[in-house]
Amino acid sequence: MDMNTIEAVVRTQDPAEWRDGDAWLAGGTVLFSYGSLAFGKEPLRRLLDLGDAGWPAVTVTDAGIELAATCTVAELYALPESEAVATAARSASASRDKAASWPALDLIRPCCDSFVASFKVWNMSTVGGNLCTSLPAGPMISLCAALDGQATVLGPGGASRTVAVADFVTGDGKNCLAPGELLRSIRLPASALASRVAFRRLSLSNLGRSGVLLIGRLDADGTLVLTVTAATKRPVQLRFPAATRAGVPTRDQASAAVSAAALVDALDAAIPAELYHDDIHGLPAWRKDMTYRLAEEIRAELAAPSGVPPVRVSGDFWPPQPQPPQRKSRQQIASPRHGSPQQTSSPQASPQQEGA
């Protein structure tokens, strides 16, 4: 869409340069779709372009993974098979650190697929942009909230603060950013990445926008974490500490200790009726019913011993499918913002897209 009110494009990453009428520009897949009149009473006058920020898209360490706000969906999709993850796995094997195997990486590709977007969107849309757009169906919100992501936010004068991604989004299209603040990165801790996980997504149409997206996580200490997104206006996270038993409970024992009835009671208490989202992609009553259904499927999957296939899987993109070996070819193109080869086709690509 033409943005004919824009008077200047400024290449900067300094929040001190922000003023009324400005908008931060990363991939631009939403900004240029909505136009300059959609972000307040006054039209946008300047774009503050992050294209030259030079932030590493992905940083992998023993402490976990840091995603730059400018990391594209294509770069994130490639992460599970990246050399950085392979190096971390070799290091973990050498140190016999089983926790560093990070089974939660299995969530990355289903969440990327949940954009149901073309490769053109994948190569431009950013993780940070999806968080800042703050739509209920934003799959990067789902991923980062479910893995206890911590967002680093920059402000004028060198100010910096950290906020949990689960608290970053406050409503439909709303978040905790003050005018001029800039999302810098999201850190996913190794403790969450080392957890067993389960994923469920439903939409009203084949490869449609997410109407319900739930992710379950079973931590090493036996805590069961359930994150509800898409069905609700903001992320809702429920935690079920491991039941006290003789000795230290195993993950399987802890998950099995959460009964179906206890899960229903917790959902009742955590999500009031008015928090369920209402739009063309699903009525609140349907979203609520499917939330309870998918939550029970996740509870049952994580209650079963590791490696046992889930009995029931509603929706798409789960369980993870083995990926064929990738070959570099003319089908790969260079990203104009990062100068590295990017995947040009996404599994089950569709022209439909969610807030990117």
BATOR-324019 format. One record per residue (C-alpha): residue number from 1; residue in three letters; x, y, z negated. Coordinates in Angstrom, 2 decimals. Layout:
% BATOR-324019
+-------+------+---------+---------+---------+
! vexmi ! kese !      xx !      yy !      zz !
+-------+------+---------+---------+---------+
!   NUM !  Ala !       X !       Y !       Z !
...
+-------+------+---------+---------+---------+
***
This chain:
% BATOR-324019
+-------+------+---------+---------+---------+
! vexmi ! kese !      xx !      yy !      zz !
+-------+------+---------+---------+---------+
!     1 !  Met !    0.00 !    0.00 !    0.00 !
!     2 !  Asp !    1.23 !    3.48 !    0.79 !
!     3 !  Met !    2.06 !    5.51 !   -2.31 !
!     4 !  Asn !    1.76 !    8.96 !   -0.81 !
!     5 !  Thr !    1.95 !   10.79 !   -4.13 !
!     6 !  Ile !    5.56 !    9.69 !   -4.78 !
!     7 !  Glu !    7.98 !   12.61 !   -4.60 !
!     8 !  Ala !   11.21 !   10.86 !   -5.61 !
!     9 !  Val !   12.78 !    7.47 !   -6.23 !
!    10 !  Val !   15.45 !    7.60 !   -8.93 !
!    11 !  Arg !   17.91 !    4.73 !   -9.44 !
!    12 !  Thr !   18.29 !    4.50 !  -13.19 !
!    13 !  Gln !   17.97 !    2.21 !  -16.17 !
!    14 !  Asp !   18.03 !    5.02 !  -18.73 !
!    15 !  Pro !   14.73 !    5.55 !  -20.59 !
!    16 !  Ala !   15.90 !    9.11 !  -21.33 !
!    17 !  Glu !   15.22 !    9.97 !  -17.69 !
!    18 !  Trp !   11.55 !    8.97 !  -17.90 !
!    19 !  Arg !    8.90 !   11.69 !  -17.82 !
!    20 !  Asp !    5.15 !   11.88 !  -17.33 !
!    21 !  Gly !    4.17 !   10.65 !  -13.87 !
!    22 !  Asp !    6.98 !    8.06 !  -13.74 !
!    23 !  Ala !    6.79 !    4.29 !  -13.37 !
!    24 !  Trp !    9.55 !    1.70 !  -13.67 !
!    25 !  Leu !   10.07 !   -0.22 !  -10.40 !
!    26 !  Ala !   11.39 !   -3.78 !  -10.43 !
!    27 !  Gly !    9.97 !   -6.13 !   -7.78 !
!    28 !  Gly !    7.04 !   -3.86 !   -7.02 !
!    29 !  Thr !    4.60 !   -6.65 !   -6.14 !
!    30 !  Val !    1.93 !   -5.16 !   -8.40 !
!    31 !  Leu !    2.97 !   -1.53 !   -8.20 !
!    32 !  Phe !    2.66 !   -1.43 !   -4.41 !
!    33 !  Ser !   -0.51 !   -3.52 !   -4.48 !
!    34 !  Tyr !   -2.37 !   -1.25 !   -6.89 !
!    35 !  Gly !   -1.15 !    2.09 !   -5.55 !
!    36 !  Ser !   -0.12 !    5.28 !   -7.30 !
!    37 !  Leu !   -3.59 !    6.18 !   -8.56 !
!    38 !  Ala !   -4.18 !    3.05 !  -10.63 !
!    39 !  Phe !   -1.98 !    3.71 !  -13.64 !
!    40 !  Gly !   -3.61 !    6.59 !  -15.45 !
!    41 !  Lys !   -5.61 !    9.74 !  -14.99 !
!    42 !  Glu !   -2.81 !   11.40 !  -13.00 !
!    43 !  Pro !   -1.12 !    9.87 !   -9.94 !
!    44 !  Leu !    2.45 !    8.62 !  -10.09 !
!    45 !  Arg !    5.08 !   11.12 !   -8.97 !
!    46 !  Arg !    8.37 !    9.24 !   -9.36 !
!    47 !  Leu !    9.58 !    5.65 !   -9.32 !
!    48 !  Leu !   12.52 !    4.73 !  -11.57 !
!    49 !  Asp !   14.18 !    1.98 !   -9.56 !
!    50 !  Leu !   15.87 !   -0.87 !  -11.46 !
!    51 !  Gly !   17.28 !   -2.40 !   -8.26 !
!    52 !  Asp !   20.86 !   -1.46 !   -9.12 !
!    53 !  Ala !   20.69 !   -2.38 !  -12.79 !
!    54 !  Gly !   23.13 !   -5.25 !  -12.27 !
!    55 !  Trp !   21.68 !   -7.29 !  -15.13 !
!    56 !  Pro !   22.50 !  -11.01 !  -14.82 !
!    57 !  Ala !   19.23 !  -12.73 !  -13.97 !
!    58 !  Val !   19.83 !  -15.68 !  -16.30 !
!    59 !  Thr !   22.36 !  -16.16 !  -19.09 !
!    60 !  Val !   22.68 !  -19.62 !  -20.65 !
!    61 !  Thr !   24.47 !  -20.09 !  -23.98 !
!    62 !  Asp !   24.35 !  -22.54 !  -26.87 !
!    63 !  Ala !   21.88 !  -20.17 !  -28.55 !
!    64 !  Gly !   19.39 !  -20.44 !  -25.69 !
!    65 !  Ile !   18.51 !  -18.63 !  -22.47 !
!    66 !  Glu !   18.27 !  -14.91 !  -21.81 !
!    67 !  Leu !   16.17 !  -13.79 !  -18.85 !
!    68 !  Ala !   16.71 !  -10.30 !  -17.54 !
!    69 !  Ala !   13.51 !   -8.37 !  -16.97 !
!    70 !  Thr !   14.63 !   -8.17 !  -13.33 !
!    71 !  Cys !   14.99 !  -11.96 !  -12.97 !
!    72 !  Thr !   12.82 !  -13.01 !  -10.03 !
!    73 !  Val !   10.41 !  -15.93 !  -10.03 !
!    74 !  Ala !   12.59 !  -17.63 !   -7.39 !
!    75 !  Glu !   15.67 !  -17.31 !   -9.62 !
!    76 !  Leu !   13.76 !  -18.67 !  -12.60 !
!    77 !  Tyr !   12.40 !  -21.60 !  -10.57 !
!    78 !  Ala !   15.96 !  -22.60 !   -9.65 !
!    79 !  Leu !   17.13 !  -22.54 !  -13.28 !
!    80 !  Pro !   16.44 !  -26.19 !  -14.32 !
!    81 !  Glu !   18.79 !  -27.47 !  -11.60 !
!    82 !  Ser !   21.30 !  -24.64 !  -11.87 !
!    83 !  Glu !   25.00 !  -25.05 !  -12.57 !
!    84 !  Ala !   24.58 !  -23.06 !  -15.80 !
!    85 !  Val !   22.14 !  -25.61 !  -17.19 !
!    86 !  Ala !   24.29 !  -28.51 !  -15.93 !
!    87 !  Thr !   27.32 !  -27.04 !  -17.70 !
!    88 !  Ala !   25.32 !  -26.65 !  -20.92 !
!    89 !  Ala !   24.17 !  -30.28 !  -20.63 !
!    90 !  Arg !   27.74 !  -31.52 !  -20.16 !
!    91 !  Ser !   28.85 !  -29.49 !  -23.16 !
!    92 !  Ala !   26.01 !  -30.92 !  -25.21 !
!    93 !  Ser !   26.89 !  -34.45 !  -24.15 !
!    94 !  Ala !   30.51 !  -33.94 !  -25.12 !
!    95 !  Ser !   29.48 !  -32.65 !  -28.53 !
!    96 !  Arg !   26.69 !  -35.21 !  -28.87 !
!    97 !  Asp !   24.25 !  -32.40 !  -29.42 !
!    98 !  Lys !   21.01 !  -34.03 !  -28.29 !
!    99 !  Ala !   18.98 !  -30.92 !  -29.12 !
!   100 !  Ala !   20.72 !  -29.03 !  -26.33 !
!   101 !  Ser !   19.14 !  -31.27 !  -23.66 !
!   102 !  Trp !   16.25 !  -28.78 !  -23.66 !
!   103 !  Pro !   13.22 !  -30.79 !  -22.49 !
!   104 !  Ala !   11.16 !  -27.57 !  -22.56 !
!   105 !  Leu !   12.80 !  -26.61 !  -19.26 !
!   106 !  Asp !   10.07 !  -28.80 !  -17.77 !
!   107 !  Leu !    7.70 !  -25.87 !  -18.34 !
!   108 !  Ile !    9.50 !  -23.49 !  -16.01 !
!   109 !  Arg !    8.35 !  -24.84 !  -12.67 !
!   110 !  Pro !    4.69 !  -25.41 !  -13.63 !
!   111 !  Cys !    4.57 !  -21.83 !  -14.88 !
!   112 !  Cys !    6.16 !  -20.52 !  -11.68 !
!   113 !  Asp !    3.74 !  -22.63 !   -9.64 !
!   114 !  Ser !    0.89 !  -21.05 !  -11.61 !
!   115 !  Phe !    1.45 !  -17.83 !   -9.66 !
!   116 !  Val !    0.06 !  -19.76 !   -6.65 !
!   117 !  Ala !    1.95 !  -17.19 !   -4.62 !
!   118 !  Ser !    3.94 !  -17.21 !   -1.39 !
!   119 !  Phe !    7.74 !  -17.24 !   -1.23 !
!   120 !  Lys !    7.61 !  -13.53 !   -0.37 !
!   121 !  Val !    6.16 !  -12.83 !   -3.80 !
!   122 !  Trp !    8.53 !  -15.27 !   -5.52 !
!   123 !  Asn !   11.58 !  -13.52 !   -4.07 !
!   124 !  Met !   10.48 !  -10.10 !   -5.34 !
!   125 !  Ser !    8.22 !  -10.58 !   -8.35 !
!   126 !  Thr !   10.05 !  -10.39 !  -11.67 !
!   127 !  Val !    9.62 !  -11.98 !  -15.07 !
!   128 !  Gly !    9.59 !   -8.58 !  -16.74 !
!   129 !  Gly !    7.08 !   -7.18 !  -14.28 !
!   130 !  Asn !    4.67 !  -10.00 !  -15.03 !
!   131 !  Leu !    4.95 !   -9.32 !  -18.76 !
!   132 !  Cys !    4.49 !   -5.59 !  -18.34 !
!   133 !  Thr !    1.47 !   -5.96 !  -16.07 !
!   134 !  Ser !    0.01 !   -7.87 !  -19.02 !
!   135 !  Leu !   -2.81 !   -9.67 !  -17.23 !
!   136 !  Pro !   -4.35 !  -12.59 !  -19.16 !
!   137 !  Ala !   -3.36 !  -14.97 !  -16.35 !
!   138 !  Gly !    0.30 !  -13.89 !  -16.22 !
!   139 !  Pro !    2.23 !  -17.21 !  -16.22 !
!   140 !  Met !    5.51 !  -15.66 !  -17.36 !
!   141 !  Ile !    3.64 !  -14.46 !  -20.44 !
!   142 !  Ser !    2.46 !  -18.04 !  -20.98 !
!   143 !  Leu !    5.99 !  -19.45 !  -20.63 !
!   144 !  Cys !    7.81 !  -16.91 !  -22.76 !
!   145 !  Ala !    5.18 !  -16.77 !  -25.51 !
!   146 !  Ala !    5.03 !  -20.57 !  -25.76 !
!   147 !  Leu !    8.81 !  -20.77 !  -26.20 !
!   148 !  Asp !    8.90 !  -18.13 !  -28.94 !
!   149 !  Gly !   10.47 !  -15.63 !  -26.56 !
!   150 !  Gln !   11.84 !  -12.41 !  -28.04 !
!   151 !  Ala !   11.64 !   -9.33 !  -25.83 !
!   152 !  Thr !   14.26 !   -6.60 !  -26.07 !
!   153 !  Val !   12.78 !   -3.16 !  -25.42 !
!   154 !  Leu !   14.91 !   -0.08 !  -24.71 !
!   155 !  Gly !   13.90 !    3.47 !  -25.60 !
!   156 !  Pro !   15.33 !    6.97 !  -25.19 !
!   157 !  Gly !   18.51 !    7.89 !  -27.01 !
!   158 !  Gly !   19.89 !    4.37 !  -27.08 !
!   159 !  Ala !   17.00 !    3.04 !  -29.15 !
!   160 !  Ser !   16.31 !   -0.69 !  -28.98 !
!   161 !  Arg !   13.78 !   -2.96 !  -30.63 !
!   162 !  Thr !   12.78 !   -6.60 !  -30.47 !
!   163 !  Val !    9.23 !   -7.90 !  -30.29 !
!   164 !  Ala !    7.86 !  -11.42 !  -29.97 !
!   165 !  Val !    6.38 !  -12.02 !  -26.53 !
!   166 !  Ala !    3.29 !  -13.45 !  -28.24 !
!   167 !  Asp !    2.78 !   -9.95 !  -29.70 !
!   168 !  Phe !    4.00 !   -7.99 !  -26.65 !
!   169 !  Val !    0.70 !   -8.29 !  -24.79 !
!   170 !  Thr !   -2.12 !   -6.70 !  -26.79 !
!   171 !  Gly !   -5.05 !   -7.01 !  -24.39 !
!   172 !  Asp !   -6.15 !   -7.21 !  -20.77 !
!   173 !  Gly !   -3.60 !   -5.01 !  -18.98 !
!   174 !  Lys !   -2.33 !   -3.66 !  -22.30 !
!   175 !  Asn !    0.95 !   -4.10 !  -24.15 !
!   176 !  Cys !    3.02 !   -2.61 !  -26.95 !
!   177 !  Leu !    5.28 !   -0.44 !  -24.77 !
!   178 !  Ala !    5.31 !    3.26 !  -25.58 !
!   179 !  Pro !    5.54 !    5.72 !  -22.65 !
!   180 !  Gly !    9.02 !    5.54 !  -21.15 !
!   181 !  Glu !   10.10 !    2.36 !  -22.93 !
!   182 !  Leu !   11.77 !   -0.28 !  -20.76 !
!   183 !  Leu !   11.67 !   -4.07 !  -21.10 !
!   184 !  Arg !   15.30 !   -5.19 !  -20.82 !
!   185 !  Ser !   15.25 !   -8.96 !  -21.37 !
!   186 !  Ile !   13.58 !  -11.97 !  -22.94 !
!   187 !  Arg !   15.51 !  -14.44 !  -25.07 !
!   188 !  Leu !   14.29 !  -18.04 !  -25.33 !
!   189 !  Pro !   15.82 !  -19.72 !  -28.40 !
!   190 !  Ala !   17.49 !  -23.11 !  -28.15 !
!   191 !  Ser !   15.32 !  -24.42 !  -30.99 !
!   192 !  Ala !   12.19 !  -23.99 !  -28.84 !
!   193 !  Leu !   13.88 !  -25.23 !  -25.67 !
!   194 !  Ala !   14.81 !  -28.45 !  -27.49 !
!   195 !  Ser !   11.16 !  -29.25 !  -28.24 !
!   196 !  Arg !    8.86 !  -31.73 !  -26.55 !
!   197 !  Val !    6.27 !  -29.86 !  -24.52 !
!   198 !  Ala !    2.95 !  -30.32 !  -22.76 !
!   199 !  Phe !    1.21 !  -28.07 !  -20.23 !
!   200 !  Arg !   -2.36 !  -27.70 !  -18.99 !
!   201 !  Arg !   -3.84 !  -25.24 !  -16.48 !
!   202 !  Leu !   -7.30 !  -24.92 !  -14.97 !
!   203 !  Ser !   -8.88 !  -22.57 !  -12.45 !
!   204 !  Leu !  -12.35 !  -22.38 !  -10.97 !
!   205 !  Ser !  -11.05 !  -22.97 !   -7.44 !
!   206 !  Asn !   -8.33 !  -25.09 !   -5.90 !
!   207 !  Leu !   -5.07 !  -23.22 !   -6.48 !
!   208 !  Gly !   -6.93 !  -20.25 !   -7.86 !
!   209 !  Arg !   -5.93 !  -17.79 !  -10.55 !
!   210 !  Ser !   -5.48 !  -19.39 !  -13.95 !
!   211 !  Gly !   -8.67 !  -19.37 !  -15.98 !
!   212 !  Val !   -7.16 !  -21.35 !  -18.85 !
!   213 !  Leu !   -3.46 !  -22.06 !  -19.48 !
!   214 !  Leu !   -2.32 !  -23.83 !  -22.64 !
!   215 !  Ile !    1.15 !  -24.98 !  -23.66 !
!   216 !  Gly !    1.94 !  -27.27 !  -26.58 !
!   217 !  Arg !    5.30 !  -27.64 !  -28.27 !
!   218 !  Leu !    6.49 !  -30.18 !  -30.83 !
!   219 !  Asp !    9.51 !  -28.86 !  -32.70 !
!   220 !  Ala !   12.32 !  -30.86 !  -34.25 !
!   221 !  Asp !   10.95 !  -30.21 !  -37.75 !
!   222 !  Gly !    7.58 !  -31.66 !  -36.75 !
!   223 !  Thr !    5.73 !  -28.38 !  -36.34 !
!   224 !  Leu !    3.12 !  -28.43 !  -33.59 !
!   225 !  Val !    2.79 !  -25.09 !  -31.76 !
!   226 !  Leu !   -0.13 !  -24.42 !  -29.41 !
!   227 !  Thr !   -0.19 !  -21.29 !  -27.25 !
!   228 !  Val !   -3.43 !  -20.25 !  -25.55 !
!   229 !  Thr !   -3.24 !  -17.88 !  -22.57 !
!   230 !  Ala !   -5.34 !  -16.96 !  -19.51 !
!   231 !  Ala !   -8.52 !  -17.93 !  -21.37 !
!   232 !  Thr !   -7.97 !  -15.08 !  -23.82 !
!   233 !  Lys !   -7.25 !  -11.38 !  -23.34 !
!   234 !  Arg !   -3.92 !  -11.78 !  -25.10 !
!   235 !  Pro !   -1.83 !  -14.79 !  -26.13 !
!   236 !  Val !   -3.02 !  -16.71 !  -29.19 !
!   237 !  Gln !   -0.57 !  -18.98 !  -30.96 !
!   238 !  Leu !   -1.44 !  -21.65 !  -33.52 !
!   239 !  Arg !    1.11 !  -23.44 !  -35.70 !
!   240 !  Phe !    0.56 !  -26.71 !  -37.54 !
!   241 !  Pro !    3.42 !  -27.43 !  -39.96 !
!   242 !  Ala !    4.47 !  -31.03 !  -40.35 !
!   243 !  Ala !    2.47 !  -32.92 !  -42.94 !
!   244 !  Thr !    4.32 !  -33.74 !  -46.13 !
!   245 !  Arg !    5.18 !  -37.42 !  -46.17 !
!   246 !  Ala !    7.75 !  -39.61 !  -47.81 !
!   247 !  Gly !   11.06 !  -38.60 !  -46.34 !
!   248 !  Val !   11.42 !  -36.32 !  -43.34 !
!   249 !  Pro !    8.60 !  -36.68 !  -40.81 !
!   250 !  Thr !    9.44 !  -37.53 !  -37.23 !
!   251 !  Arg !    8.02 !  -35.47 !  -34.41 !
!   252 !  Asp !    5.51 !  -38.18 !  -33.54 !
!   253 !  Gln !    4.36 !  -38.53 !  -37.13 !
!   254 !  Ala !    3.89 !  -34.79 !  -37.46 !
!   255 !  Ser !    1.83 !  -34.41 !  -34.30 !
!   256 !  Ala !   -0.34 !  -37.38 !  -35.14 !
!   257 !  Ala !   -1.01 !  -35.79 !  -38.52 !
!   258 !  Val !   -2.94 !  -32.98 !  -36.78 !
!   259 !  Ser !   -6.42 !  -34.37 !  -36.36 !
!   260 !  Ala !   -8.83 !  -33.46 !  -33.59 !
!   261 !  Ala !  -11.15 !  -31.94 !  -36.18 !
!   262 !  Ala !   -8.35 !  -29.82 !  -37.67 !
!   263 !  Leu !   -7.50 !  -28.56 !  -34.20 !
!   264 !  Val !  -11.10 !  -27.51 !  -33.56 !
!   265 !  Asp !  -11.27 !  -25.72 !  -36.90 !
!   266 !  Ala !   -8.03 !  -23.86 !  -36.17 !
!   267 !  Leu !   -9.26 !  -22.74 !  -32.74 !
!   268 !  Asp !  -12.54 !  -21.58 !  -34.26 !
!   269 !  Ala !  -10.66 !  -19.47 !  -36.78 !
!   270 !  Ala !   -8.05 !  -18.07 !  -34.40 !
!   271 !  Ile !  -10.16 !  -17.05 !  -31.40 !
!   272 !  Pro !  -13.34 !  -15.02 !  -31.95 !
!   273 !  Ala !  -15.89 !  -15.06 !  -29.14 !
!   274 !  Glu !  -15.03 !  -11.54 !  -27.99 !
!   275 !  Leu !  -11.38 !  -12.47 !  -27.40 !
!   276 !  Tyr !  -12.20 !  -14.82 !  -24.51 !
!   277 !  His !  -11.64 !  -13.11 !  -21.19 !
!   278 !  Asp !  -14.54 !  -12.37 !  -18.86 !
!   279 !  Asp !  -14.04 !  -11.82 !  -15.14 !
!   280 !  Ile !  -14.74 !  -13.41 !  -11.77 !
!   281 !  His !  -12.21 !  -16.16 !  -12.51 !
!   282 !  Gly !  -14.21 !  -17.59 !  -15.43 !
!   283 !  Leu !  -16.97 !  -16.79 !  -17.87 !
!   284 !  Pro !  -16.07 !  -16.70 !  -21.58 !
!   285 !  Ala !  -18.20 !  -19.78 !  -22.35 !
!   286 !  Trp !  -16.38 !  -21.85 !  -19.73 !
!   287 !  Arg !  -12.99 !  -20.59 !  -20.84 !
!   288 !  Lys !  -13.79 !  -21.51 !  -24.44 !
!   289 !  Asp !  -14.99 !  -25.00 !  -23.56 !
!   290 !  Met !  -11.92 !  -25.67 !  -21.43 !
!   291 !  Thr !   -9.61 !  -24.28 !  -24.13 !
!   292 !  Tyr !  -10.91 !  -26.87 !  -26.58 !
!   293 !  Arg !  -10.69 !  -29.64 !  -24.00 !
!   294 !  Leu !   -7.13 !  -28.85 !  -22.94 !
!   295 !  Ala !   -6.00 !  -28.31 !  -26.53 !
!   296 !  Glu !   -7.17 !  -31.81 !  -27.43 !
!   297 !  Glu !   -5.39 !  -33.27 !  -24.40 !
!   298 !  Ile !   -2.17 !  -31.57 !  -25.48 !
!   299 !  Arg !   -2.59 !  -32.73 !  -29.08 !
!   300 !  Ala !   -3.07 !  -36.31 !  -27.91 !
!   301 !  Glu !   -0.12 !  -36.17 !  -25.50 !
!   302 !  Leu !    2.30 !  -34.90 !  -28.13 !
!   303 !  Ala !    0.92 !  -37.34 !  -30.72 !
!   304 !  Ala !    1.97 !  -40.25 !  -28.52 !
!   305 !  Pro !    5.57 !  -41.49 !  -28.67 !
!   306 !  Ser !    8.01 !  -39.66 !  -26.42 !
!   307 !  Gly !    8.03 !  -41.09 !  -22.92 !
!   308 !  Val !    4.47 !  -42.39 !  -22.99 !
!   309 !  Pro !    2.47 !  -40.90 !  -20.09 !
!   310 !  Pro !   -0.51 !  -38.78 !  -21.12 !
!   311 !  Val !   -3.83 !  -40.58 !  -21.04 !
!   312 !  Arg !   -5.72 !  -37.61 !  -19.62 !
!   313 !  Val !   -4.46 !  -34.62 !  -17.67 !
!   314 !  Ser !   -6.94 !  -31.99 !  -16.50 !
!   315 !  Gly !   -5.88 !  -29.37 !  -14.00 !
!   316 !  Asp !   -2.71 !  -29.08 !  -11.95 !
!   317 !  Phe !    1.11 !  -28.88 !  -12.06 !
!   318 !  Trp !    1.52 !  -31.43 !  -14.88 !
!   319 !  Pro !    3.22 !  -33.80 !  -15.57 !
!   320 !  Pro !    6.43 !  -32.59 !  -13.92 !
!   321 !  Gln !    7.28 !  -34.28 !  -10.64 !
!   322 !  Pro !   10.82 !  -35.29 !   -9.63 !
!   323 !  Gln !   12.32 !  -32.74 !   -7.28 !
!   324 !  Pro !   13.98 !  -33.86 !   -4.02 !
!   325 !  Pro !   17.59 !  -32.76 !   -3.50 !
!   326 !  Gln !   17.78 !  -29.21 !   -2.17 !
!   327 !  Arg !   19.83 !  -28.45 !    0.93 !
!   328 !  Lys !   20.97 !  -25.00 !    1.93 !
!   329 !  Ser !   19.60 !  -24.11 !    5.32 !
!   330 !  Arg !   18.24 !  -21.28 !    7.38 !
!   331 !  Gln !   15.09 !  -21.64 !    5.27 !
!   332 !  Gln !   16.95 !  -19.88 !    2.46 !
!   333 !  Ile !   17.26 !  -16.11 !    2.63 !
!   334 !  Ala !   19.21 !  -13.57 !    0.64 !
!   335 !  Ser !   17.34 !  -11.58 !   -1.96 !
!   336 !  Pro !   17.61 !   -7.86 !   -1.17 !
!   337 !  Arg !   18.00 !   -7.09 !   -4.87 !
!   338 !  His !   20.33 !   -9.81 !   -6.01 !
!   339 !  Gly !   22.20 !  -10.88 !   -2.88 !
!   340 !  Ser !   21.88 !  -14.60 !   -3.54 !
!   341 !  Pro !   20.04 !  -17.35 !   -1.67 !
!   342 !  Gln !   16.44 !  -17.71 !   -2.73 !
!   343 !  Gln !   13.90 !  -20.43 !   -2.09 !
!   344 !  Thr !   11.59 !  -19.40 !    0.74 !
!   345 !  Ser !    8.76 !  -21.82 !    0.11 !
!   346 !  Ser !    7.09 !  -22.71 !   -3.14 !
!   347 !  Pro !    5.24 !  -25.92 !   -3.99 !
!   348 !  Gln !    1.58 !  -25.53 !   -3.17 !
!   349 !  Ala !    2.11 !  -21.96 !   -1.99 !
!   350 !  Ser !   -0.97 !  -19.82 !   -1.44 !
!   351 !  Pro !   -1.61 !  -16.23 !   -0.48 !
!   352 !  Gln !   -3.45 !  -15.81 !   -3.78 !
!   353 !  Gln !   -1.36 !  -14.30 !   -6.54 !
!   354 !  Glu !   -1.51 !  -13.44 !  -10.18 !
!   355 !  Gly !   -0.09 !  -10.32 !  -11.84 !
!   356 !  Ala !    3.52 !  -10.40 !  -10.74 !
+-------+------+---------+---------+---------+
***
